[in-house]
Amino acid sequence: MPVRQGDRVTMLGHDRPLDREFDGGTQTVRVPAAARAKGRYAWVFKIDWTR
């Protein structure tokens, strides 16, 4: 299932939704410095799909 604009993207260890940009078929997720600091070796993203 593709990620759409209404879906929510979060990162394990960071309790707030992440900001995203859409440009055609490309999505860019903006990971804030506080979230980057928590994931030193790997990042895990969760996508809550809307119907």
NORVEN-V612454 format. One line per field, one symbol per residue. psi: psi as a letter, one per 40 degrees, with the letter a starting at -180 (. if undefined). burial: + if it has 9 or more other C-alpha atoms within 8 Angstrom, else -. A space follows every 50 residues. Layout:
# NORVEN-V612454
psi=???
burial=???
This chain:
# NORVEN-V612454
psi=hihideihhihheheiiiiiihgbehhhhhhiddddddgddihhihhhii .
burial=------++++++-----+---+------------++--+-------+-+- -
